[in-house]
Amino acid sequence: MSSLKLIAFYGNNLSGILFPDIYTNLHNLEELYLSENWFTGHLPPSLWRLKKLRKIGLSDNKFIGSIPSEVANLTQLTHLYLGSNRLTGMLLLSSCI
């Protein structure tokens, strides 16, 4: 699993929570697409430690909580889709540039 670069499970009606350390061993992950499912709970903290992530699609789920400031740690990130969830807060573009 540590060599995975892409995970795409969008539009599958998957449900449940994503465990806090689910992404711990995915150091080479560049693209993650989980949109259009029924995932709930908070966004996993381990997600924001994946330094090679370029694209994240988490829209159209039931995620809750605030958008973590750690998203600014993803310096390779070019696409971030979080719409249609129950997330709160703001992303400061100056912290992401």
C-alpha atoms as an extended CHARMM CRD file, in Angstrom:
* protein
*
        97  EXT
         1         1  MET       CA              0.0000000000        0.0000000000        0.0000000000  PROA      1               0.0000000000
         2         2  SER       CA              2.8650000000        2.3940000000        0.6150000000  PROA      2               0.0000000000
         3         3  SER       CA              3.4870000000        2.6940000000       -3.1460000000  PROA      3               0.0000000000
         4         4  LEU       CA             -0.0830000000        3.7730000000       -4.0090000000  PROA      4               0.0000000000
         5         5  LYS       CA             -0.2730000000        7.1150000000       -5.8290000000  PROA      5               0.0000000000
         6         6  LEU       CA             -4.0240000000        7.2310000000       -6.5010000000  PROA      6               0.0000000000
         7         7  ILE       CA             -7.1150000000        6.2280000000       -4.5450000000  PROA      7               0.0000000000
         8         8  ALA       CA            -10.4480000000        6.7400000000       -6.3210000000  PROA      8               0.0000000000
         9         9  PHE       CA            -13.6430000000        5.5870000000       -4.6160000000  PROA      9               0.0000000000
        10        10  TYR       CA            -15.9790000000        8.3570000000       -5.7260000000  PROA      10              0.0000000000
        11        11  GLY       CA            -19.6660000000        7.7650000000       -6.3930000000  PROA      11              0.0000000000
        12        12  ASN       CA            -19.8920000000        4.3950000000       -4.6470000000  PROA      12              0.0000000000
        13        13  ASN       CA            -22.3230000000        5.1430000000       -1.7890000000  PROA      13              0.0000000000
        14        14  LEU       CA            -19.6560000000        4.1070000000        0.7230000000  PROA      14              0.0000000000
        15        15  SER       CA            -20.4310000000        5.0900000000        4.2940000000  PROA      15              0.0000000000
        16        16  GLY       CA            -18.9250000000        5.2800000000        7.7540000000  PROA      16              0.0000000000
        17        17  ILE       CA            -16.1160000000        7.2340000000        9.3240000000  PROA      17              0.0000000000
        18        18  LEU       CA            -12.5340000000        7.4360000000        8.1240000000  PROA      18              0.0000000000
        19        19  PHE       CA            -10.2690000000        6.3310000000       10.9620000000  PROA      19              0.0000000000
        20        20  PRO       CA             -7.8260000000        8.9870000000       12.2600000000  PROA      20              0.0000000000
        21        21  ASP       CA             -4.6880000000        7.1870000000       11.0520000000  PROA      21              0.0000000000
        22        22  ILE       CA             -6.0880000000        5.6760000000        7.8700000000  PROA      22              0.0000000000
        23        23  TYR       CA             -3.5080000000        7.3780000000        5.6420000000  PROA      23              0.0000000000
        24        24  THR       CA             -0.4430000000        6.8690000000        7.8450000000  PROA      24              0.0000000000
        25        25  ASN       CA              1.3560000000        4.4620000000        5.4880000000  PROA      25              0.0000000000
        26        26  LEU       CA              0.4090000000        6.1010000000        2.1870000000  PROA      26              0.0000000000
        27        27  HSD       CA              3.4780000000        8.3400000000        1.9030000000  PROA      27              0.0000000000
        28        28  ASN       CA              3.4450000000        8.3670000000       -1.9180000000  PROA      28              0.0000000000
        29        29  LEU       CA             -0.2460000000        9.1920000000       -2.3390000000  PROA      29              0.0000000000
        30        30  GLU       CA             -0.7150000000       12.0220000000       -4.8530000000  PROA      30              0.0000000000
        31        31  GLU       CA             -4.4550000000       11.9000000000       -5.5780000000  PROA      31              0.0000000000
        32        32  LEU       CA             -7.3820000000       11.0030000000       -3.3210000000  PROA      32              0.0000000000
        33        33  TYR       CA            -10.9660000000       10.9790000000       -4.5790000000  PROA      33              0.0000000000
        34        34  LEU       CA            -13.7280000000       10.0190000000       -2.1270000000  PROA      34              0.0000000000
        35        35  SER       CA            -16.4590000000       12.3770000000       -3.3660000000  PROA      35              0.0000000000
        36        36  GLU       CA            -20.1170000000       11.4270000000       -3.7470000000  PROA      36              0.0000000000
        37        37  ASN       CA            -20.2870000000        8.9300000000       -0.8940000000  PROA      37              0.0000000000
        38        38  TRP       CA            -21.8050000000        8.9600000000        2.6010000000  PROA      38              0.0000000000
        39        39  PHE       CA            -18.6690000000        9.3370000000        4.7310000000  PROA      39              0.0000000000
        40        40  THR       CA            -19.2370000000       10.9980000000        8.1070000000  PROA      40              0.0000000000
        41        41  GLY       CA            -17.1760000000       12.3200000000       10.9840000000  PROA      41              0.0000000000
        42        42  HSD       CA            -14.1310000000       14.5550000000       11.0110000000  PROA      42              0.0000000000
        43        43  LEU       CA            -11.4670000000       14.6700000000        8.3190000000  PROA      43              0.0000000000
        44        44  PRO       CA             -8.6170000000       12.3520000000        9.3950000000  PROA      44              0.0000000000
        45        45  PRO       CA             -5.5590000000       14.1930000000       10.8140000000  PROA      45              0.0000000000
        46        46  SER       CA             -3.2130000000       11.8140000000        8.9770000000  PROA      46              0.0000000000
        47        47  LEU       CA             -4.5050000000       13.1990000000        5.6810000000  PROA      47              0.0000000000
        48        48  TRP       CA             -2.7200000000       16.5100000000        6.2080000000  PROA      48              0.0000000000
        49        49  ARG       CA              0.6440000000       14.7860000000        6.7150000000  PROA      49              0.0000000000
        50        50  LEU       CA              0.7560000000       13.3410000000        3.1850000000  PROA      50              0.0000000000
        51        51  LYS       CA              3.2570000000       15.7600000000        1.6650000000  PROA      51              0.0000000000
        52        52  LYS       CA              2.9150000000       14.4670000000       -1.9240000000  PROA      52              0.0000000000
        53        53  LEU       CA             -0.8310000000       15.0430000000       -2.2000000000  PROA      53              0.0000000000
        54        54  ARG       CA             -1.6910000000       17.1520000000       -5.2370000000  PROA      54              0.0000000000
        55        55  LYS       CA             -5.4410000000       16.5690000000       -5.5680000000  PROA      55              0.0000000000
        56        56  ILE       CA             -8.0590000000       15.8620000000       -2.9050000000  PROA      56              0.0000000000
        57        57  GLY       CA            -11.7300000000       15.2900000000       -3.7210000000  PROA      57              0.0000000000
        58        58  LEU       CA            -13.9180000000       14.9060000000       -0.6280000000  PROA      58              0.0000000000
        59        59  SER       CA            -17.0280000000       16.7660000000       -1.7590000000  PROA      59              0.0000000000
        60        60  ASP       CA            -20.5970000000       15.4920000000       -1.4570000000  PROA      60              0.0000000000
        61        61  ASN       CA            -20.2010000000       13.5450000000        1.7810000000  PROA      61              0.0000000000
        62        62  LYS       CA            -21.2950000000       14.2190000000        5.3590000000  PROA      62              0.0000000000
        63        63  PHE       CA            -17.9760000000       15.3010000000        6.8950000000  PROA      63              0.0000000000
        64        64  ILE       CA            -18.2790000000       17.5780000000        9.9340000000  PROA      64              0.0000000000
        65        65  GLY       CA            -16.0120000000       19.8810000000       11.8940000000  PROA      65              0.0000000000
        66        66  SER       CA            -13.7060000000       22.6740000000       10.9040000000  PROA      66              0.0000000000
        67        67  ILE       CA            -11.3630000000       22.7940000000        7.9480000000  PROA      67              0.0000000000
        68        68  PRO       CA             -7.9680000000       22.2590000000        9.5880000000  PROA      68              0.0000000000
        69        69  SER       CA             -5.2230000000       24.8250000000        9.1660000000  PROA      69              0.0000000000
        70        70  GLU       CA             -2.8500000000       21.9040000000        8.4660000000  PROA      70              0.0000000000
        71        71  VAL       CA             -4.1090000000       21.8990000000        4.8830000000  PROA      71              0.0000000000
        72        72  ALA       CA             -1.4870000000       24.6250000000        4.3540000000  PROA      72              0.0000000000
        73        73  ASN       CA              1.1940000000       21.9780000000        5.0040000000  PROA      73              0.0000000000
        74        74  LEU       CA              0.3650000000       20.3260000000        1.6760000000  PROA      74              0.0000000000
        75        75  THR       CA              2.6910000000       22.3900000000       -0.4870000000  PROA      75              0.0000000000
        76        76  GLN       CA              2.0990000000       20.2440000000       -3.6150000000  PROA      76              0.0000000000
        77        77  LEU       CA             -1.6910000000       20.6570000000       -3.4300000000  PROA      77              0.0000000000
        78        78  THR       CA             -3.2730000000       22.0660000000       -6.5920000000  PROA      78              0.0000000000
        79        79  HSD       CA             -6.9070000000       20.9180000000       -6.2220000000  PROA      79              0.0000000000
        80        80  LEU       CA             -9.0140000000       20.7410000000       -3.0580000000  PROA      80              0.0000000000
        81        81  TYR       CA            -12.7020000000       19.8460000000       -3.2540000000  PROA      81              0.0000000000
        82        82  LEU       CA            -14.5830000000       19.9920000000        0.0570000000  PROA      82              0.0000000000
        83        83  GLY       CA            -18.0110000000       21.2990000000       -1.0270000000  PROA      83              0.0000000000
        84        84  SER       CA            -21.3510000000       19.8430000000        0.0260000000  PROA      84              0.0000000000
        85        85  ASN       CA            -20.2300000000       18.6710000000        3.4570000000  PROA      85              0.0000000000
        86        86  ARG       CA            -20.8890000000       20.0740000000        6.9110000000  PROA      86              0.0000000000
        87        87  LEU       CA            -17.4780000000       21.6800000000        7.3230000000  PROA      87              0.0000000000
        88        88  THR       CA            -16.9510000000       25.0840000000        8.8930000000  PROA      88              0.0000000000
        89        89  GLY       CA            -14.2130000000       27.6740000000        8.8660000000  PROA      89              0.0000000000
        90        90  MET       CA            -12.1440000000       29.3640000000        6.2310000000  PROA      90              0.0000000000
        91        91  LEU       CA             -9.0040000000       28.7010000000        4.2820000000  PROA      91              0.0000000000
        92        92  LEU       CA             -6.6490000000       31.6330000000        4.1510000000  PROA      92              0.0000000000
        93        93  LEU       CA             -5.1710000000       31.6600000000        0.6840000000  PROA      93              0.0000000000
        94        94  SER       CA             -2.0440000000       33.4000000000        1.9330000000  PROA      94              0.0000000000
        95        95  SER       CA             -1.2840000000       30.3890000000        4.1220000000  PROA      95              0.0000000000
        96        96  CYS       CA             -1.6710000000       28.0440000000        1.1470000000  PROA      96              0.0000000000
        97        97  ILE       CA              0.6210000000       29.8940000000       -1.2540000000  PROA      97              0.0000000000
